[in-house]
Amino acid sequence: MKRARQPTIGNQSHAGYDRLAPMYRTLESILFANRLQEARVALIEALPTIESALFFGDGDGRLLNVFATRFPNCLITSVDQSRRMLDLQQKRFPDHTVTGRQTLIQANALDYHPPPGQFDLLVCSFFLDCFSESELARAIPQWLSALRPDGLLYFVDFRIPESGWRRLRGRCLSWLMHRFFRHSTGLKNRGLPDFESLFASHDLDIVADADTRCASDTGTRCAIDSMCVCRIYRMVKNETGLRP
Ligand SMILES: C[S@@+](CC[C@H](N)C(=O)[O-])C[C@H]1O[C@@H](n2cnc3c(N)ncnc32)[C@H](O)[C@@H]1O
């Protein structure tokens, strides 16, 4: 296991996530039981073989654990601002006594410039909602530059359902979570960024969606929580940087 530490990050978000780290899983299960973890891993089996992956803001490492178990030969780089979250990731890593397979980097992702074109997969789970739309518009190209041509983005986050009682529940829980994270981590957002528009402007096509996968597999409603989205996107740029 390699640890790469960047200069100290002295912001409220960093300190807040350090404080939240030991209770993060418990707090999550009070509101959602195991449903966020179900959403996180919904499309792991749909991924092709991945040899190198870059995780951003994986928090306490529960997705990373499932992913690293599914792809035992994959080289993984994980960037998080919170040292305590990274410590949990290290503990949860399946073969955490083995060195060399995982690189943990403590850094503010907004300032992190990954090596270009090196990764098969970028993973963002409940991470992009930590940023404003203008921050994402600047950072997403910087983060996507880490992918090889045809690389994949594994995206999991919240959404507000279209209608009915689920929409009401979604709005209430979203309001509650934004208040909580504003207070505990200094989150500036008052609502969810418009992920669909952001991705649409960044040459990303959906190749798998937990909604349609579940619907076609079972013929019934989606198996993940209606407040969650789990998708795999593919970069549609080729080596020349142009859309095919
Ligand atoms: C809401 S938690 C999500 C954790 C996990 N991915 C999950 O699925 O629950 C956000 C994570 O992103 C990290 N994070 C937030 N802002 C960050 C930033 N600017 N740079 C790096 N990491 C950041 C936090 O430390 C935390 O681990």
The ligand as an ORCA input file, in Angstrom:
! r2SCAN-3c Opt
* xyz 0 1
  C     -20.485     12.351      0.895
  S     -18.975     11.489      1.143
  C     -19.192     10.114      0.064
  C     -18.359      8.953      0.488
  C     -18.514      7.667     -0.347
  N     -18.046      7.848     -1.701
  C     -19.909      7.130     -0.375
  O     -20.257      6.465     -1.356
  O     -20.637      7.331      0.601
  C     -17.855     12.490      0.259
  C     -16.421     12.029      0.314
  O     -15.686     12.868     -0.571
  C     -14.619     13.461      0.113
  N     -14.477     14.826     -0.419
  C     -15.382     15.834     -0.364
  N     -14.901     16.932     -0.958
  C     -13.658     16.602     -1.400
  C     -12.642     17.306     -2.087
  N     -12.798     18.588     -2.434
  N     -11.506     16.651     -2.391
  C     -11.324     15.348     -2.036
  N     -12.233     14.639     -1.373
  C     -13.396     15.254     -1.060
  C     -14.984     13.461      1.581
  O     -13.835     13.500      2.419
  C     -15.754     12.164      1.679
  O     -14.903     11.080      1.896
*
